[in-house]
Amino acid sequence: MTALRAFLVLAFATIAGYTAIVIAHHGLGLFAVFFGDLASVTWPGQFDLDFLCLLTLSAIWVAHRHRFRPIGLLLGLCALVGGVLFLSVYLLVAAARANGDAGSLLLGEHRRAR
Protein backbone atom coordinates (compact mmCIF):
# COMPACT_ATOMS: atom_id res chain seq x y z
CA MET A 1 0.00 0.00 0.00
CA THR A 2 2.94 2.33 0.56
CA ALA A 3 3.85 2.29 -3.13
CA LEU A 4 0.22 2.97 -4.07
CA ARG A 5 0.01 5.90 -1.66
CA ALA A 6 3.29 7.34 -2.94
CA PHE A 7 2.06 7.05 -6.53
CA LEU A 8 -1.25 8.73 -5.68
CA VAL A 9 0.50 11.68 -4.02
CA LEU A 10 2.89 12.00 -6.97
CA ALA A 11 0.05 11.73 -9.51
CA PHE A 12 -2.01 14.37 -7.69
CA ALA A 13 0.92 16.80 -7.43
CA THR A 14 1.93 16.28 -11.07
CA ILE A 15 -1.57 16.68 -12.51
CA ALA A 16 -2.36 19.66 -10.25
CA GLY A 17 0.84 21.43 -11.30
CA TYR A 18 0.38 20.62 -14.98
CA THR A 19 -3.25 21.75 -14.86
CA ALA A 20 -2.29 25.05 -13.24
CA ILE A 21 0.23 25.75 -16.02
CA VAL A 22 -2.27 24.84 -18.78
CA ILE A 23 -4.96 27.06 -17.24
CA ALA A 24 -2.48 29.94 -16.93
CA HIS A 25 -1.53 29.67 -20.62
CA HIS A 26 -4.78 28.54 -22.24
CA GLY A 27 -7.64 29.34 -19.86
CA LEU A 28 -10.50 27.08 -18.83
CA GLY A 29 -11.59 25.95 -22.31
CA LEU A 30 -11.21 22.24 -21.55
CA PHE A 31 -14.63 21.05 -22.68
CA ALA A 32 -14.55 22.87 -26.02
CA VAL A 33 -11.16 21.31 -26.83
CA PHE A 34 -12.19 17.88 -25.54
CA PHE A 35 -15.44 17.66 -27.50
CA GLY A 36 -13.85 19.34 -30.52
CA ASP A 37 -11.24 16.59 -30.61
CA LEU A 38 -13.98 13.94 -30.34
CA ALA A 39 -15.92 15.51 -33.21
CA SER A 40 -12.82 15.64 -35.42
CA VAL A 41 -12.47 11.81 -35.45
CA THR A 42 -8.68 12.04 -35.34
CA TRP A 43 -6.05 10.52 -33.05
CA PRO A 44 -6.54 13.21 -30.38
CA GLY A 45 -10.26 12.39 -30.52
CA GLN A 46 -9.55 8.67 -30.19
CA PHE A 47 -7.39 9.35 -27.15
CA ASP A 48 -10.10 11.55 -25.61
CA LEU A 49 -12.77 8.88 -26.23
CA ASP A 50 -10.56 6.25 -24.59
CA PHE A 51 -9.97 8.63 -21.67
CA LEU A 52 -13.72 9.31 -21.37
CA CYS A 53 -14.34 5.56 -21.14
CA LEU A 54 -11.74 5.27 -18.34
CA LEU A 55 -13.31 8.21 -16.49
CA THR A 56 -16.75 6.61 -16.86
CA LEU A 57 -15.41 3.29 -15.58
CA SER A 58 -13.89 5.00 -12.55
CA ALA A 59 -17.17 6.84 -11.90
CA ILE A 60 -19.15 3.59 -12.00
CA TRP A 61 -16.64 1.90 -9.69
CA VAL A 62 -16.77 4.73 -7.14
CA ALA A 63 -20.58 4.74 -7.21
CA HIS A 64 -20.60 0.93 -6.86
CA ARG A 65 -18.36 1.10 -3.77
CA HIS A 66 -21.08 3.23 -2.20
CA ARG A 67 -23.95 0.98 -3.36
CA PHE A 68 -25.17 3.62 -5.82
CA ARG A 69 -26.58 5.65 -2.95
CA PRO A 70 -26.85 9.43 -3.44
CA ILE A 71 -23.38 10.07 -1.95
CA GLY A 72 -21.95 7.38 -4.23
CA LEU A 73 -23.57 8.94 -7.28
CA LEU A 74 -22.22 12.35 -6.30
CA LEU A 75 -18.72 10.93 -5.75
CA GLY A 76 -19.01 9.08 -9.07
CA LEU A 77 -19.82 12.35 -10.81
CA CYS A 78 -16.76 13.89 -9.15
CA ALA A 79 -14.67 10.98 -10.51
CA LEU A 80 -16.09 11.49 -13.99
CA VAL A 81 -15.35 15.21 -14.07
CA GLY A 82 -12.35 15.39 -11.73
CA GLY A 83 -10.25 12.56 -13.09
CA VAL A 84 -7.01 11.89 -11.24
CA LEU A 85 -7.31 15.10 -9.22
CA PHE A 86 -10.37 13.58 -7.54
CA LEU A 87 -9.55 9.88 -7.74
CA SER A 88 -6.08 10.19 -6.19
CA VAL A 89 -7.47 11.91 -3.09
CA TYR A 90 -10.44 9.51 -2.96
CA LEU A 91 -8.12 6.49 -3.10
CA LEU A 92 -5.77 7.91 -0.47
CA VAL A 93 -8.70 8.25 1.92
CA ALA A 94 -10.11 4.82 0.97
CA ALA A 95 -6.69 3.17 1.37
CA ALA A 96 -6.29 4.70 4.83
CA ARG A 97 -9.72 3.40 5.84
CA ALA A 98 -8.97 -0.07 4.41
CA ASN A 99 -5.97 -0.52 6.76
CA GLY A 100 -4.03 -2.59 4.24
CA ASP A 101 -7.00 -4.75 3.21
CA ALA A 102 -7.01 -4.70 -0.61
CA GLY A 103 -10.45 -6.34 -0.80
CA SER A 104 -11.95 -3.60 1.31
CA LEU A 105 -10.19 -0.98 -0.81
CA LEU A 106 -11.52 -2.44 -4.06
CA LEU A 107 -15.04 -3.37 -3.00
CA GLY A 108 -15.77 -1.06 -0.11
CA GLU A 109 -15.91 -1.95 3.56
CA HIS A 110 -19.53 -3.12 3.42
CA ARG A 111 -18.83 -5.66 0.66
CA ARG A 112 -15.71 -7.19 2.18
CA ALA A 113 -17.50 -8.47 5.29
CA ARG A 114 -19.62 -10.93 3.31
C-alpha positions as CSV (number, residue, x, y, z in Angstrom):
1,M,0.0,0.0,0.0
2,T,2.9,2.3,0.6
3,A,3.9,2.3,-3.1
4,L,0.2,3.0,-4.1
5,R,0.0,5.9,-1.7
6,A,3.3,7.3,-2.9
7,F,2.1,7.1,-6.5
8,L,-1.2,8.7,-5.7
9,V,0.5,11.7,-4.0
10,L,2.9,12.0,-7.0
11,A,0.0,11.7,-9.5
12,F,-2.0,14.4,-7.7
13,A,0.9,16.8,-7.4
14,T,1.9,16.3,-11.1
15,I,-1.6,16.7,-12.5
16,A,-2.4,19.7,-10.3
17,G,0.8,21.4,-11.3
18,Y,0.4,20.6,-15.0
19,T,-3.3,21.7,-14.9
20,A,-2.3,25.1,-13.2
21,I,0.2,25.7,-16.0
22,V,-2.3,24.8,-18.8
23,I,-5.0,27.1,-17.2
24,A,-2.5,29.9,-16.9
25,H,-1.5,29.7,-20.6
26,H,-4.8,28.5,-22.2
27,G,-7.6,29.3,-19.9
28,L,-10.5,27.1,-18.8
29,G,-11.6,26.0,-22.3
30,L,-11.2,22.2,-21.5
31,F,-14.6,21.0,-22.7
32,A,-14.5,22.9,-26.0
33,V,-11.2,21.3,-26.8
34,F,-12.2,17.9,-25.5
35,F,-15.4,17.7,-27.5
36,G,-13.8,19.3,-30.5
37,D,-11.2,16.6,-30.6
38,L,-14.0,13.9,-30.3
39,A,-15.9,15.5,-33.2
40,S,-12.8,15.6,-35.4
41,V,-12.5,11.8,-35.4
42,T,-8.7,12.0,-35.3
43,W,-6.1,10.5,-33.0
44,P,-6.5,13.2,-30.4
45,G,-10.3,12.4,-30.5
46,Q,-9.6,8.7,-30.2
47,F,-7.4,9.4,-27.1
48,D,-10.1,11.6,-25.6
49,L,-12.8,8.9,-26.2
50,D,-10.6,6.2,-24.6
51,F,-10.0,8.6,-21.7
52,L,-13.7,9.3,-21.4
53,C,-14.3,5.6,-21.1
54,L,-11.7,5.3,-18.3
55,L,-13.3,8.2,-16.5
56,T,-16.7,6.6,-16.9
57,L,-15.4,3.3,-15.6
58,S,-13.9,5.0,-12.5
59,A,-17.2,6.8,-11.9
60,I,-19.2,3.6,-12.0
61,W,-16.6,1.9,-9.7
62,V,-16.8,4.7,-7.1
63,A,-20.6,4.7,-7.2
64,H,-20.6,0.9,-6.9
65,R,-18.4,1.1,-3.8
66,H,-21.1,3.2,-2.2
67,R,-23.9,1.0,-3.4
68,F,-25.2,3.6,-5.8
69,R,-26.6,5.7,-3.0
70,P,-26.8,9.4,-3.4
71,I,-23.4,10.1,-2.0
72,G,-22.0,7.4,-4.2
73,L,-23.6,8.9,-7.3
74,L,-22.2,12.3,-6.3
75,L,-18.7,10.9,-5.7
76,G,-19.0,9.1,-9.1
77,L,-19.8,12.3,-10.8
78,C,-16.8,13.9,-9.1
79,A,-14.7,11.0,-10.5
80,L,-16.1,11.5,-14.0
81,V,-15.3,15.2,-14.1
82,G,-12.4,15.4,-11.7
83,G,-10.3,12.6,-13.1
84,V,-7.0,11.9,-11.2
85,L,-7.3,15.1,-9.2
86,F,-10.4,13.6,-7.5
87,L,-9.5,9.9,-7.7
88,S,-6.1,10.2,-6.2
89,V,-7.5,11.9,-3.1
90,Y,-10.4,9.5,-3.0
91,L,-8.1,6.5,-3.1
92,L,-5.8,7.9,-0.5
93,V,-8.7,8.2,1.9
94,A,-10.1,4.8,1.0
95,A,-6.7,3.2,1.4
96,A,-6.3,4.7,4.8
97,R,-9.7,3.4,5.8
98,A,-9.0,-0.1,4.4
99,N,-6.0,-0.5,6.8
100,G,-4.0,-2.6,4.2
101,D,-7.0,-4.7,3.2
102,A,-7.0,-4.7,-0.6
103,G,-10.4,-6.3,-0.8
104,S,-11.9,-3.6,1.3
105,L,-10.2,-1.0,-0.8
106,L,-11.5,-2.4,-4.1
107,L,-15.0,-3.4,-3.0
108,G,-15.8,-1.1,-0.1
109,E,-15.9,-2.0,3.6
110,H,-19.5,-3.1,3.4
111,R,-18.8,-5.7,0.7
112,R,-15.7,-7.2,2.2
113,A,-17.5,-8.5,5.3
114,R,-19.6,-10.9,3.3
